[in-house]
């Protein structure tokens, strides 16, 4: 996770490091906070453009593949349950061993981890597309391919602060969020159409995107040395150090609790979109699917707009000050569902939920990364990502369980959101002071180093 409110970082490329002392960094942080980066400035960096493009290729391919897999499994078995299991396999590694897998990324050069994971996923997904592959073989291959996601995502998250200094980091994070939402909407739409014609063709396309991503990373991203020496500690012990680092620090623990609390509500409209659409006034068999799709798309659309607008309209200092209000707004905008609104109202609430999440997440992400010592970035990402997955899924399950207690879905979501507002108010009441964040930022500031990055091939 991350905030532009931090002491100077090393220049992009890693060849020059700021000689600012921690004390100087603490004094200069507020001034740095006033300078807003632009999207043009962020995209001007060749390494970021490469990482961004490689990530987008993989995302679009993944959404194609998810649509294809569910169609392929359903066509072979006729079982909605098995098709859902195939879809959910991509989330399993984070819940089973995500932090441990992410810790692996800390031991090796981030660029090399990303390339190796892309090559592994390319080969495994291509095997899934082989005609005649039995169902059990497809599921096993998909699970193995999904195991590469935690280290790849952790490596990318840890690499971004090295190539995006200052306010470029939250702006770049917002750009990633916007592009990811667009890829999700477009990938599912086009992937669904392609899957209806040729599911295996969609899988081949997914494998090709991983190959293209690996080539881009190999050619145009600098190979920096690993932060942690391989084999220095036991893998499980290193993973435990990541948990201790996140939850023993007052500042990092506060950010983690705020993000986890907010994530209990951001995916509720998507997760219960089908049930919610079914209980709206005026719904019919003919328009039920369309209404469900509109509800589920509203949140990603709102998030994309929020990421684009808020990072440009608000200065870094104002985004920092609005971190808590944006977090409180996430459950608050869903409370009017108690009034049983129609389709337009539901879509508006869902879009606002995504909008405010986009205002909160990039700033929280930036602040988290900059109070985190450099050698723990991939491990801490694994801890945070596991928490995000659990909270997002847990929020949907909790709201769904409430609706099973003889409550309509809108009522259950409204009550769940009232509880969420109380929860986030509680977290906000224990939020650390600005001075405590200043001290944490100064302590985590990079120290002078003579190490030079290894040039990319």
Secondary structure, DSSP 8 states (H G I E B T S, - for coil): -B-S-S-----TTSS------HHHHHHHHHHHHT----HHHHHT-HHHHHHHHHHHHHHHHHHHHHHHHHHHHHHHH--HHHHHHHHHHHHHHHHHHHHHHHHHHHHS-HHHHHHHHHHHHHHHHHHHTSTT--HHHHHHHHHHHHHHHHHHHHHHHHHHHHHS-TTHHHHHHHHHHHHHHHHHHHHHHHHHHHHHHHHHHHHHHHHHHHHHHHHHHHHHS-B---SS-TTSS-HHHHHHHHHHHHHHSHHHHHHHHHHHHHHHHHTHHHHTHHHHHHTSTT--TTTHHHHHHHHHHHHHHHHHHHHHHHHHHS-HHHHHHTHHHHHHHHHHTTGGGGG---HHHHHHHHHHHHHHHHHHHHHHHHHHHHTS-GGGHHHHHHHHHHHHHHHHHHHHHHHHHHHHTT--HHHHHHHHHHHHHHHHHHHHHT---HHHHHHHHHHHS--------B---
